[in-house]
Amino acid sequence: MEEELRKFRDRLRVIIILYTFCELMEEGAESHYGVFRTEIKIQALNFLLRNPDFLSLELIDLMDNDQSIDRDEIRTTIETIYQNKEPEFRVEEMEKFFYGAYESVDDSIAFLISVGFVQYDSKKNTEGNTYDRKYFITQTCAERIENHLKSIPAVKWYFDRCELIKKYFNQFSGSQLKSRQYRYSEYRDISYKSHIQNINDKVKAAFNERFKRQLV
């Protein structure tokens, strides 16, 4: 039962990421709603979605380096994350592989293709390596999401969180997001196939330093 629930959550996260962050197709496209490029960005966004503590510290870092960002909004967002105990109940750990946090999305993509939600395209170089991965979100998928999935209360958190991440991090490529995550020793320095460690203590210290308030 737990394995089936995990598969469901994995598929749910992936399709909401693809839908939220895709580039919309030109008006009049018959079968495709949008296109999402690169698996690296799926992995990086998936990590932020699954680790509210890293997301919180990344928000503080953006605020420190961009005077146009609303400090009150960042403070309220992080306070809400910790008041709702997301670093306890929303975390789904990811393992460290050769290039950072990674979890295969092949099963999720295969399922989404089988139900007509996604169409996949890629190229291979002369050495047989796959590159230029593109995930096309179908109009059928977009209609199901907008007419059904978005109305399910239990799923609303995923859409809200993806919109938050999109607001602050959509300008970064997948490689740039990975590079940002590598700045943290709890992410960078752990051994191969170990779980990424939490950074709650760093978040709380940084929050107190910037806002002179304690996180619960």
C-alpha positions as CSV (number, residue, x, y, z in Angstrom):
1,M,0.0,0.0,0.0
2,E,2.8,2.4,0.9
3,E,4.6,1.7,-2.3
4,E,1.4,2.4,-4.3
5,L,0.9,5.7,-2.4
6,R,4.5,6.7,-3.2
7,K,4.1,6.0,-6.9
8,F,0.9,8.1,-6.8
9,R,2.7,11.0,-5.2
10,D,5.7,10.7,-7.6
11,R,3.4,10.8,-10.6
12,L,1.4,13.7,-9.1
13,R,4.5,15.8,-8.4
14,V,5.9,15.2,-11.9
15,I,2.8,16.1,-13.8
16,I,2.2,19.2,-11.7
17,I,5.8,20.3,-12.2
18,L,5.5,19.7,-16.0
19,Y,2.2,21.6,-16.2
20,T,3.2,24.5,-14.0
21,F,6.7,25.2,-15.4
22,C,6.1,24.3,-19.1
23,E,6.5,26.8,-21.9
24,L,3.0,27.4,-23.3
25,M,2.6,26.5,-27.0
26,E,1.4,29.1,-29.5
27,E,-2.3,29.7,-29.5
28,G,-4.1,27.3,-31.8
29,A,-1.9,24.3,-31.1
30,E,-4.3,21.3,-31.4
31,S,-2.7,18.6,-29.3
32,H,0.0,20.2,-27.1
33,Y,-0.6,22.6,-24.2
34,G,3.1,23.3,-23.5
35,V,6.6,21.9,-23.5
36,F,9.0,21.3,-20.6
37,R,12.7,21.0,-21.4
38,T,15.3,18.9,-19.6
39,E,15.2,16.2,-17.0
40,I,17.7,18.1,-14.9
41,K,15.2,20.8,-14.2
42,I,12.6,18.2,-13.2
43,Q,15.0,16.8,-10.7
44,A,16.0,20.3,-9.3
45,L,12.4,21.4,-9.0
46,N,11.3,18.1,-7.5
47,F,14.0,18.6,-4.8
48,L,12.7,22.0,-3.8
49,L,9.2,20.7,-3.7
50,R,10.2,17.8,-1.5
51,N,12.4,19.8,0.9
52,P,10.8,22.8,2.4
53,D,13.9,23.6,4.5
54,F,16.1,24.0,1.4
55,L,13.3,26.0,-0.3
56,S,13.2,28.3,2.8
57,L,16.9,29.0,2.8
58,E,17.0,29.5,-0.9
59,L,14.2,32.2,-0.5
60,I,16.3,33.9,2.2
61,D,19.3,33.9,-0.1
62,L,17.3,35.4,-3.0
63,M,16.0,38.1,-0.7
64,D,19.6,38.9,0.4
65,N,20.7,39.4,-3.2
66,D,17.7,41.1,-4.7
67,Q,16.4,44.3,-3.1
68,S,13.2,44.1,-5.2
69,I,12.0,41.0,-3.3
70,D,9.3,41.7,-0.7
71,R,10.9,40.8,2.7
72,D,7.6,40.6,4.4
73,E,6.4,38.1,1.9
74,I,9.5,35.9,2.4
75,R,9.1,36.1,6.2
76,T,5.5,35.2,6.1
77,T,6.1,32.4,3.6
78,I,8.8,30.8,5.7
79,E,6.9,31.2,9.0
80,T,3.9,29.5,7.4
81,I,6.1,26.6,6.2
82,Y,7.4,26.0,9.7
83,Q,4.1,26.7,11.5
84,N,2.6,24.0,9.3
85,K,5.5,21.7,10.2
86,E,6.2,21.0,6.6
87,P,9.9,20.1,7.3
88,E,8.5,17.2,9.3
89,F,5.4,16.1,7.3
90,R,6.1,17.2,3.7
91,V,9.7,16.1,3.3
92,E,10.2,13.2,1.0
93,E,13.9,12.4,1.1
94,M,16.1,12.1,-2.1
95,E,19.4,10.3,-2.4
96,K,22.7,11.8,-3.5
97,F,23.9,10.4,-6.8
98,F,26.8,11.5,-9.1
99,Y,25.3,14.9,-9.8
100,G,23.3,15.7,-6.7
101,A,19.8,14.8,-5.6
102,Y,18.3,12.3,-8.0
103,E,15.4,10.0,-8.3
104,S,14.4,8.3,-11.5
105,V,11.3,9.8,-13.1
106,D,11.1,7.1,-15.8
107,D,8.2,5.2,-14.2
108,S,6.2,8.4,-13.7
109,I,6.8,9.6,-17.3
110,A,5.9,6.2,-18.7
111,F,2.6,6.3,-16.8
112,L,1.8,9.8,-17.9
113,I,2.5,8.8,-21.5
114,S,0.3,5.7,-21.2
115,V,-2.7,7.8,-20.1
116,G,-2.1,10.4,-22.8
117,F,-1.0,13.2,-20.5
118,V,2.6,13.6,-21.9
119,Q,4.4,13.0,-25.1
120,Y,8.2,12.6,-25.0
121,D,10.9,13.4,-27.5
122,S,14.7,13.3,-27.3
123,K,17.9,13.0,-29.4
124,K,20.9,10.8,-29.3
125,N,24.5,11.8,-30.0
126,T,27.0,9.7,-31.9
127,E,27.9,7.9,-28.6
128,G,24.3,6.8,-28.0
129,N,23.7,9.2,-25.1
130,T,20.3,10.9,-24.8
131,Y,20.1,14.6,-24.8
132,D,17.6,17.5,-25.6
133,R,14.8,15.8,-23.7
134,K,11.4,17.4,-24.2
135,Y,8.2,16.7,-22.4
136,F,5.1,17.8,-24.3
137,I,2.0,18.3,-22.1
138,T,-1.1,17.5,-24.0
139,Q,-4.3,19.5,-24.2
140,T,-6.1,16.6,-22.7
141,C,-3.8,16.7,-19.6
142,A,-4.3,20.4,-19.2
143,E,-8.1,20.1,-19.4
144,R,-8.1,17.3,-16.8
145,I,-5.9,19.3,-14.5
146,E,-7.9,22.5,-14.8
147,N,-11.3,20.9,-14.6
148,H,-10.7,18.2,-12.1
149,L,-7.3,17.9,-10.4
150,K,-7.1,21.6,-9.2
151,S,-10.5,21.2,-7.5
152,I,-9.2,18.4,-5.1
153,P,-8.4,20.0,-1.7
154,A,-5.7,17.4,-0.9
155,V,-3.8,18.4,-4.1
156,K,-4.0,22.1,-3.7
157,W,-0.8,22.3,-1.7
158,Y,1.2,21.0,-4.7
159,F,-0.2,23.6,-7.0
160,D,0.3,26.4,-4.5
161,R,3.9,25.3,-3.8
162,C,4.8,25.0,-7.5
163,E,3.4,28.5,-8.1
164,L,5.6,29.8,-5.3
165,I,8.7,28.1,-6.6
166,K,7.9,29.3,-10.1
167,K,7.5,32.9,-8.9
168,Y,11.0,33.0,-7.4
169,F,13.0,30.4,-9.3
170,N,11.7,30.0,-12.8
171,Q,14.4,32.2,-14.2
172,F,17.0,29.6,-13.3
173,S,17.9,26.6,-15.6
174,G,18.0,23.1,-14.2
175,S,21.8,23.3,-14.1
176,Q,21.7,26.6,-12.3
177,L,19.3,25.3,-9.7
178,K,21.6,22.3,-9.1
179,S,24.6,24.5,-8.7
180,R,22.7,26.6,-6.1
181,Q,21.8,23.4,-4.1
182,Y,25.5,22.3,-4.2
183,R,26.4,25.3,-2.1
184,Y,25.1,23.5,1.0
185,S,27.5,21.0,2.7
186,E,24.5,18.9,3.8
187,Y,23.8,18.4,0.0
188,R,27.3,18.5,-1.4
189,D,29.4,16.5,1.0
190,I,27.3,13.4,1.7
191,S,28.4,10.1,0.2
192,Y,26.9,8.5,-2.9
193,K,23.4,7.1,-2.4
194,S,23.0,8.6,1.1
195,H,20.0,10.8,1.8
196,I,20.4,14.5,1.6
197,Q,20.5,15.9,5.2
198,N,18.1,18.6,6.4
199,I,19.2,22.1,7.0
200,N,16.6,23.2,9.5
201,D,19.2,24.7,12.0
202,K,20.6,26.8,9.2
203,V,17.2,28.1,8.2
204,K,16.3,29.0,11.8
205,A,19.6,30.8,12.4
206,A,19.3,32.7,9.1
207,F,15.7,33.6,9.7
208,N,16.5,34.9,13.2
209,E,19.4,37.0,11.9
210,R,17.4,38.6,9.2
211,F,14.0,39.1,10.9
212,K,14.9,39.0,14.6
213,R,12.2,36.4,15.1
214,Q,12.3,32.7,16.1
215,L,10.9,30.0,13.9
216,V,8.8,27.5,15.8
